[in-house]
Amino acid sequence: MNSGKLAGAVAVVLGATLATGGCGSGSGNAQARSDCVQIIDEATGEKTGKCMPLAPEKDRVDRVKPVFSHSTTINNPLHPSSQVQQVIYGGQVGGKPFRTEFTLLPGTTSIAIKGEQVKVRTLQYMALSDGRIEEVALDWFAQADDGSVWYLGEDVFNYQNGVVADTDGTWKAGKTGPAAMIMPAHPKAGDVYRPENVPGVVFEEVSVKAVGRTIDGPYGPVKGAMTVRELHMDGSREDKVFAPGYGEFSTGSPDGDLEAVSLAVPTDAKPGPVPAALSALSDSVRAAQSGTADPEAARKVRTAWDAYRTGDRVPPLLAKQMNRDVDTLTAAVKAGDTKRVHSAALRVAQNDLDLHLRYEPLATVEAARMSLWARQLATDAATGDPGTVAGDVTGLELTWARARHHTEAGKAAQIDDRLRELRDAADHKDTAAAAKSAPGLQAALANAQP
């Protein structure tokens, strides 16, 4: 997962070879050592002169050459990258609500490593802070013949005020550095591996703490989970949990920064129609997302949410987030704080569609997310804020990359045209043009509905 990257272009001082060993206690003169990866000061991006406390070399299980014969079938239980269609994460980072959509994209691509073309699957990581785009990455994974999963790089885009601020953390196997093991075939306590191992760009070292655990999942106990501790370039450590049917399950802790699974599909899918109470909730949420501080609309959202959660199972983390966001929406409406109303209503709408993943195909939910972003675009364009408009257009484009292949060609072309208009308006910070184009997109999306 991509949160927690060091900001800025950080440098890691490497001796003769990174793979040859650790730095003991992390003290000592880095200039005099040949087996040292320097700790980086996260605030400044400067070298500290201290070595990272790497694990003993004998514990590493990633010092093997992977063989990729059927690399795009990624079914390792703890990293089932080609089996899980989408994982939704929630929590908080930096004191703000944090949400991630981690989605398998269609098709495959190839990455050249020392003359060998390795086919990979691509997963799109879209992270939102307070409902807005913060980071996007395209992650590339392949499974070796022994069942281990390898990370072959990522394209990273970090956003500020709706536009790309930098691409720090981007790397690609065969160009920037080596392929890196992200999950052993049969992990056991004490195993050590480096999911990112590119000097000067990214570095992580993972130590397996326990396997075969049972954890609380979105809809009940999940057996066979693994806990690890991850060492970062700034010398900090972070606990993670991996679980069958989900892959990375949680990062951090409930008392601090946390990203944890809300639910995943098809893992948590349940056959059957959408409950009437959920449909009623969705209707009230759409009305509240109109952009006005309407006390009656906020009241209807709370009433519909209370009715739904008492009659259906809701993943605990998602319930906690919806309670928080409905409370925020109610308070913002009461205070007449339009900006907070917009943010809270967006988060409530995102939560609502996550609940639909339990019952509806991913393609149907993705189409609804396109409509969600289009409604938000119309609201934000009316306020004249170019940053939020740019972020909304990015949200539309990223969701469309996941949804387009489910759409009939002629109707998809119409949506393509509208998105190009909106991208041009966003790039020119022309909120009036965006407001003018928004209804056309909404019409094209409605026309594409089955």
N, C-alpha and C positions, 0 to 999 in steps of 0.2 A: 504494500500500500504506500501511497505517496506523501501523505501528510507528515510534517515534522522535518522536511528537508531544510538544510541550512540555507538561509537566504544569501544571495550574492554568489559571485564566482569564488569559491573557496579553493585553497591550495593544500594539498597533502604532500608532505615531503616523504619520499620513498627512497630507501637504500637500494642495494644491488638488486633485490627482488622482494616483492611484497609477500610472496608465498612462503618465504623461508622460516618465518618464526614470529614470536611475540616479543613484547617489550617488558615482560615481568610486571613490576609494580606500577609502571607508568612514569617513573622518575628517571632522571639522568639526562645527560647532554645528548640531545638528538643528533647534533652534528657529528658526534663521535661513534654513532652506532650505525650498523649496516642493515639492521633488521627492524627498523623503526618506522611506524606510520605516525606522524605527528598529530596530536590533538589540536583541533581548530577552535578558536574562540568564536562562538556562534554569533555574538553581537557585532564583532568587527570583521570576521572572516580571516583574522590573522593567525599565523602559526604561533603556538605557545611554547615550543621548544621541549615539550614533554611527549613521551611516547604513549600510544594507546595501549591499554592492558589487554593485549590479544591472548587468546587461549593457546595452550600448547599445540604445536604443529601436529603432534601424534593423534590428536582428537579430531582432526579435520577429515571429513568424508567426501569432500568435493574435489580431491586431487586426482580425479580420474578423467579420462577422455570419454565423453558421452558418444554413443552411437545412435543416430537418429534414422531409423528405418520407417517408422510409422509415427512421426513426431506430432501430428495434429490430433491424434486421439489421446487426449490428456485426461485420464481417468484415475489418477492417483487420488485415493480417498480424501487426503488432506489438502489437495490442490486440484480439484476437478474442473479445470479451466474450460474444457470443451463440453462439459456436462451441465453446468449451471448457466442458465440464460442471463440471470441478473441477480445481484445481491444489493440490497439497500442497507446502508449503515446510517446510524444516528449517533447523537451524543453532543458534546460541546468541545470546542477548541478555542483557547484564548478568551474564555468567558462568553462566547457567542454560540448560538445553536449551530451545529455542524451536521451536514447531511451529505451522503455520497451515493451515487448510482454507479455501480460497477457492472458493465454490460459486455457480454460476448458479441462481437461484431460478426457479420456474415463473411463467408469466404476465408481464404488463407492468403498468406504472402510468403515470400522467401527472403532470407537473410544470408549473405555470403560470409562464410567463416573459413579462412585459409583455403579458398578454392572450392569449398563444399557449399552447396545451396541447401539450407535447412528451411523446411516449411514450418511456419509458425501460425498460431492463432493470435488474433488481436483482441484485447479487451480495452474498452473505453472507461477510463476513470474520470468521473465528473464530480468534483467536490464543491459544495455550496456552503458559504458562511452566511448566516442570517437569511438564508433563502437565495442568495446571489452567488453567481459564479466566482470561485476563487482560484481553482486549479483544475486543469484538464491534462490528462496523459493518455497516450496510446501505448499500452504495455504488450510486449511480445513474449509468448511462452511456447515451449516445445517439450515433449516428453521423450526421454531416452528409452532405449529398448529394455533397460533394467527396471523401468518404472519411476525413476527419478524425474523431477520436473526442473527445467532450466529456464532462466530468465535471459532473454537475448536483447534486452534494452527497452527504452521508452522515449517517446517524444513528449516533452513536458512543456506546458504553457501556463505560466503563473499570471494571474489577472489582478489588476487594480482598477477600480472604478469602471469596470466593464470592458477594459481593453488589455491586451497582452503587455505585461510589464517586462518579463524576461522569460527565458527558456532554461533557466538553471536546473540542473539535474538530468538533462537530456544525455543519453548515451546509446550506443549501438554496438552490439557484439560484432567483432571482425573489423571494426573501424576505431572505436574509442577504447575498447578493451575486450577481455575474454567473455564468453558465455559464463553465466554464474548459476550454480545450483540454488534453487529456491525451495526445493523440498526433496529430501532423500526418498528413495524407494520404500525403505522400511526403517523409519527413524527410531532411535532408541535414546534413552537418557544418556547424556554425555557427548552425543554427537555434536560436532561443530561444522558450520559451513558458512559461506559468504554469499548471500543473495545479490549483493552489489560489490564489485571488486575492481573499480576503475579509479586509479590514483588521480587526484585533482578534480574529480567530478562527483563520484558517489562511492560510499563505502559503508557496508554493514557486515557485522559478524554475529551469527546466531548460535547460541548454545541451547541444546534441548534439555529442558529440566525434567519433564515427565511425559509419559505417553499412556494411552489406554484410560484416560480420565472420562468421567461422565459429567457433563455440564448442563446448565439450564438453557434450552433453546427457545426460539420464539413460541413454539407450541408444545413444549414438553422436553423431557430429558433427551440429550444427545450423547451417545456412547462413542468411545474411541477418539476423544479429543487429545490434543497435544499442547503443552505449554512450553514456551521458550523465553529466553531473555536475549534482547538484541542490543548490541553495542553500536553506537553511532560515531560519526567523525568528531563530534565535540566531546567525546568521552562519556556522554550520558548513556544510560541504559533504559530499556523500555521492555515491559512484559507484553507478550502477545499470546493469543490462543488460536489454534487452528482446529477445525472440526469437520468431520465427514459431511458431505452435502453442502458445505458452505465455503471451504477454503479458509482464508483468514477470517477469524470470527470476532476478535476484539483486540484493540490496542489501547493501552493506558489503563486508567482506573476511574470508577464512578466519582471519586472525590476531586479529580483533576481533569486534564484533557482526556477525552474518551471518544473512540470510534468503535461501535459495536453493531453487530448484525441486528437489524429490525426484522427482516424476513428475506427469503430467497425463493426464486422459482427456477425449476419445478419443485424444489425440495419441500416448500411449504404450501404448494397448490392443493386445493380441495375441489373435487368435482361438484358441480351443482350451480344453481342460479345465484346471482347476486342477491343478498338479502334485501328485502324491501326497506329496512331501516338504513342500510348503507346507501341505497339509491336516494333516500330522502335526505341523508346527510350531504351527499354530493350536490343535490339541488340547492340546498341552503348555502353550501360553500361557494358555489358559482355566483350566487347572488351577492354574497359578501365580498367577492373579489372585484366588484364593479368599480371600486375606487373611492366610494363615498363613505363617510363616517356615519353610517346609518345604525342607530341603536337597535332598531327592530331586526335588521339583518343579522347583527351580532347575536341577539337573543335567540334567533331561530337556529343559528349554528350551534350554540350551546345546548339548546333543547334537543336538537337532532343528534348531537354527539352523545349526550347522556342516554338517549333512548337506544342508540346503536350499541354502545359499549356494555350496557346491561343485558343485551340479548345475544351477543356473539363474542367469540374468543378474540381478543386483541393482543398481539405480542406486547409484553410488558414495556419494552423500551419505546415502542411506537405509541402506546397509551400515555406514557409519561410525557412524551414530546407533544402529543396532541393536547393534553391537559394544559401544558405550559403555553402553547401557542394560542389556544382558545382564550385562556386567561389574559394573555397579552393583547389579543384582539379586542376583548371586552374593555380592558383598561384604556387602550388607545382610543377607542371610539368614545368612551366617557370623557376623556381628556380633550377630544377634538384634535388629536395629533395625527394628521393625515398621513405623514410619512411612515409613522409606526403602524398605522392601519394597513397601509400597502404591504409592508414587510410581513406583518403577522398573517394577513389574509393569504399571501403567497405561500407561506409555510404551511398553513392549515390546508390549503389546496393540494400541496405536494404530499402531505400526510394522507389525505383522503384518497388520492390515487394509489398510494402504496397499499392501502387496504384492499383495493380492487385486485391487486396481484394474486390474492388468495383464491379468487373465483374466476377471473377472466384471463384469456390469453394475453401474453406480453404484448403482442401486436396491437390489441385493442387498447391496452393501457397506454402504450406509447402514442397512439393516435390522440388519446385524451390529453396526454401531456403536451402535445403540439398545440392543442386548443388552449390549454392552460397558459402556455407561454405567449400565445397570440393575444389572449385577454389581458395579460399583464403588460404586454407591449403597448396595447391601446391605452391603458391607464397611465403608464409611465410617459408615453409620448405626449399625453395631454398636459403633464406637469412641466414639460420642457427640460427634463433632465437628460442630457446626452449620455451620461455614464450608465444610468439604469437602462436606457434604450439599447445601448451597445451590448450590455450584458444579456438583455432579453433576446436580442437577435442571435447572440452566441448560443444561448440555451436552445433556441429553435433549431439552429444549424446542427448542434450536437445530437439533439433528439432525432432530427430528421435523418442523420447518418445511420441511426439504428432502425428507423421506421420505413425508410424509403422503399426497401426491397419488398415490403408487404403491400405496396400501393401500385395500382394499375398504371402502366407507363404513361398514358396520356394525361391522367390526373396528376401523376407525380411531376410531369413537366410543367404543369400550371403552378404547382407549389414552388418548384425550382425558380420560376420566373419571379414570383412574388418575393421569395427570399433574397434573390439578387437585388431587387429594388430596395429592400430593407437594409441589406448590407451596405449598399451605396449610401443610403441616407445615414446610417450609423457611422460609417467612415468619415462622412463630411459633417458629422455632428448636427445634422439637419433634422431636428425633432418634428418640425412641421411636415416635412416630406414623409417621415416615418408614420406620423398620425394619419396622413392621407393614404398611405399604402396598407395600413393595418387592416381595414375592412376587406380589401381584396384578398389578403392572405386568409382571413377568417372564412370568406366565401369559398376559396379554393379548398380549404381543409374540410369544410362542410360537404362540399361536392365529392370529396374523396372517401367519405364515410360509406361503408358497405350497406 
